[in-house]
């Protein structure tokens, strides 16, 4: 089952990570990937980013009947419950550009390396800020523990028959340049958070989801606290104030003290659950 745009927003950092993430890149059934690095596989000429300024929009030309190797800007991590497939966007394929359709295995970690082939008789230009391929994520019926073959970007480059030595070296250089950046740190933090989430029990996952996706979480937590305080005060008054049980209102409390004790205990349990969720939230931020 393919994940819709709504599913992607809900399952992000639970079953997969895409970094950087921009909601504008979500399509109805996928996420539009952008180009991070482009190289000519024949000449090893770097076509992008070269010396372009950050966020500068440029046009990259793919010559007629030629191919380019594209490394995605986004870093992707999939858990064992998700697989991905990559497809060309209609706007690019309509021009005659073919993108190799690939399967992204569960537990994949890193950027995607794609090949764009211009099958037309004319040169074709692509804007650097546009999504150039769509990653569609599919839910696996039974979660796998198997990491798949070569599940990281750098491992693909170990196969020297795939690209020339010059091309592989330049791609590796590009990948290494981003290892100490803030974007890479955000990706690693999100990946770690997702792994921890998958290690939790189903009940804990449901509670975390409840906290993230419901607007009444804070309201329920506050009311639980106020209710617990109210029950405790009533019980203390009934037990500690001499003659309080003779009063009409407190008399009924005294008779139902066991019930009130049970309700106070239940409320205390709820508060402990809220506190644990809050502790998880603090750990996520750190």
C-alpha positions in Angstrom: 0.0 0.0 0.0 1.4 3.4 -1.0 1.5 6.2 1.5 -0.5 9.3 0.7 0.7 12.8 1.5 -1.3 12.6 4.7 0.3 9.3 5.6 3.8 10.7 4.8 3.3 13.6 7.3 2.0 11.2 10.0 4.6 8.5 9.5 7.7 10.8 9.2 10.2 10.1 11.9 8.2 7.0 12.8 8.8 4.7 9.8 11.1 6.8 7.6 13.2 10.0 7.5 13.6 12.5 4.6 16.0 15.4 5.2 15.6 18.1 4.3 11.9 17.9 4.5 9.6 20.4 2.8 5.8 19.9 2.8 5.7 21.7 -0.6 7.6 18.7 -2.0 4.8 16.2 -1.0 2.7 15.0 -3.9 -0.6 13.1 -3.4 1.2 9.8 -3.3 4.9 10.6 -2.9 7.7 13.0 -2.2 9.4 15.0 -5.0 13.2 14.7 -4.7 15.6 17.5 -5.8 19.0 17.4 -7.3 22.0 17.8 -5.0 24.9 16.8 -7.3 25.1 16.1 -11.0 28.0 14.7 -12.9 28.6 13.6 -16.5 29.5 9.8 -16.3 31.6 10.0 -19.4 33.8 13.0 -18.9 33.4 13.2 -15.0 32.5 16.9 -15.4 30.6 18.3 -12.5 27.5 20.0 -13.8 26.0 20.9 -10.5 26.5 22.6 -8.0 30.0 23.6 -9.1 30.5 27.2 -7.9 26.8 28.3 -7.8 25.7 30.3 -4.8 23.6 28.7 -2.1 19.9 28.6 -3.2 20.8 30.0 -6.6 18.4 28.6 -9.3 20.3 27.4 -12.3 19.5 25.4 -15.4 21.3 22.1 -16.0 21.5 20.9 -19.6 21.3 17.2 -20.5 22.6 16.8 -24.0 20.7 14.8 -26.6 21.1 11.0 -26.3 23.4 11.5 -23.3 23.0 10.6 -19.6 23.9 12.3 -16.3 24.3 10.9 -12.8 22.2 12.7 -10.2 22.7 12.4 -6.4 19.6 13.6 -4.6 19.7 16.5 -2.2 17.6 14.6 0.2 19.0 12.0 2.6 16.6 9.0 3.1 16.3 6.5 5.9 13.7 3.7 5.7 12.8 1.3 8.5 12.0 -2.4 8.0 8.3 -1.6 7.5 8.8 0.6 4.4 10.1 0.2 0.9 10.5 2.9 -1.8 10.2 3.2 -5.5 11.5 6.1 -7.6 9.8 7.3 -10.7 10.3 10.2 -13.2 8.0 13.2 -12.8 5.6 13.7 -15.7 7.0 17.1 -16.6 10.5 15.7 -17.1 9.4 12.5 -18.8 7.2 14.4 -21.3 10.4 16.2 -22.5 12.0 12.8 -23.2 14.1 12.4 -20.1 14.1 8.8 -18.7 14.9 8.1 -15.1 16.0 4.7 -14.0 13.2 3.3 -11.8 14.8 1.9 -8.7 13.6 0.1 -5.5 14.8 1.5 -2.2 15.2 -1.4 0.2 14.1 -1.4 3.8 16.8 0.1 6.1 18.2 2.2 3.3 20.4 5.0 4.7 21.7 8.0 2.7 21.1 9.8 -0.6 19.8 8.2 -3.8 21.9 7.9 -6.9 19.9 8.1 -10.1 20.6 8.1 -13.9 18.8 10.6 -16.1 18.9 9.8 -19.9 17.9 12.2 -22.6 16.2 10.1 -25.2 15.3 13.0 -27.5 17.2 14.6 -30.3 17.5 17.9 -28.5 19.3 19.2 -25.5 17.0 19.4 -22.4 17.3 21.8 -19.5 16.2 21.1 -15.9 15.8 23.8 -13.2 17.8 23.1 -10.0 15.0 24.0 -7.7 12.4 21.7 -9.2 11.5 18.2 -8.1 13.0 15.8 -10.6 11.9 12.4 -9.4 9.2 11.2 -7.1 9.9 8.8 -4.2 6.8 6.7 -3.5 6.8 4.9 -0.1 5.0 1.6 0.3 4.0 -0.1 3.6 5.4 -3.6 4.0 2.8 -6.1 5.4 5.4 -7.9 7.6 8.3 -5.8 8.9 11.7 -7.2 7.7 14.9 -7.4 9.7 16.9 -7.9 6.6 18.8 -4.7 5.6 19.0 -5.6 1.9 22.0 -5.6 -0.4 24.2 -2.5 -0.1 21.8 -0.4 1.9 24.0 2.8 2.1 24.9 5.3 -0.6 28.7 4.9 -0.1 28.4 1.1 -0.4 27.0 1.4 -3.9 30.2 3.2 -4.9 32.3 0.3 -3.8 31.2 -1.4 -7.0 33.9 0.0 -9.3 32.1 -1.4 -12.4 29.2 1.0 -11.8 31.1 4.2 -12.5 34.6 5.2 -13.4 37.1 5.9 -10.7 36.9 9.7 -11.3 33.1 9.7 -11.1 33.0 7.6 -7.9 35.7 9.8 -6.3 33.8 13.0 -7.0 30.5 11.6 -5.8 32.3 10.5 -2.6 33.8 13.9 -2.2 30.4 15.5 -2.5 29.0 13.1 0.1 31.9 13.6 2.6 31.6 17.4 2.3 28.1 17.3 4.0 28.9 15.0 6.9 29.6 17.8 9.3 26.9 20.2 8.2 23.8 21.1 10.2 21.6 19.3 7.7 23.5 16.1 8.2 23.3 16.5 11.9 19.5 17.0 11.7 19.3 13.8 9.5 21.3 11.7 12.0 19.2 13.0 14.9 16.0 12.2 13.1 17.3 8.8 12.1 18.2 8.0 15.7 14.8 9.2 16.9 13.1 7.0 14.4 15.1 3.9 15.4 14.2 4.5 19.1 10.6 4.9 18.2 10.6 1.5 16.4 12.1 -0.1 19.4 9.2 0.9 21.6 6.3 -1.3 22.4 3.1 -0.9 20.4 1.3 0.7 23.3 4.1 3.2 23.7 4.0 4.0 20.0 0.2 4.6 20.2 0.6 6.9 23.2 3.3 8.9 21.4 1.1 9.1 18.3 -1.8 10.2 20.5 0.3 13.0 21.9 1.5 14.2 18.5 -1.7 14.0 16.7 -4.4 15.2 19.2 -5.1 18.8 20.1 -6.5 17.9 23.5 -3.4 16.4 25.0 -2.4 19.4 27.1 -6.0 19.9 28.2 -6.4 16.2 29.3 -3.1 16.4 31.2 -4.1 19.5 33.1 -7.5 18.2 33.9 -6.0 15.0 35.2 -3.7 17.0 37.5 -6.6 19.1 38.8 -8.8 16.1 39.3 -6.1 14.3 41.3 -5.6 17.3 43.5 -9.4 17.6 44.1 -9.7 13.9 45.0 -6.8 14.0 47.4 -8.0 17.1 49.1 -11.5 15.6 49.6 -10.0 12.4 51.1 -7.7 14.3 53.4 -10.6 16.5 54.6 -12.8 13.5 55.3 -10.0 11.6 57.1 -8.3 14.4 59.1 -10.9 16.9 60.1 -12.8 15.6 63.2 -16.6 15.6 62.8 -16.4 16.4 59.1 -18.3 13.2 58.2 -21.3 14.6 59.9 -21.7 17.4 57.3 -24.1 16.5 54.5 -21.6 16.9 51.6 -18.6 15.4 53.4 -20.7 12.5 54.7 -21.3 11.3 51.2 -17.6 11.6 50.5 -16.8 9.6 53.6 -19.1 6.8 52.5 -17.5 6.7 49.0 -13.9 7.1 50.1 -12.9 3.8 48.5 -14.4 4.9 45.2 -12.6 8.2 45.5 -9.3 6.4 46.3 -9.7 4.3 43.2 -10.4 7.3 41.0 -7.4 9.1 42.5 -5.2 6.1 41.7 -6.4 6.0 38.1 -5.8 9.7 37.7 -2.3 9.3 39.1 -1.6 6.5 36.6 -2.8 8.9 33.8 -0.4 11.6 35.1 2.5 9.2 35.1 1.7 8.3 31.5 1.6 12.0 30.6 4.9 12.5 32.3 6.5 9.7 30.4 5.3 11.1 27.1 6.7 14.5 28.1 10.0 12.9 29.0 10.1 11.2 25.5 9.3 14.6 24.0 12.3 16.2 25.8 14.6 13.4 24.6 13.4 13.9 21.0 14.3 17.6 21.2 17.7 16.8 22.6 
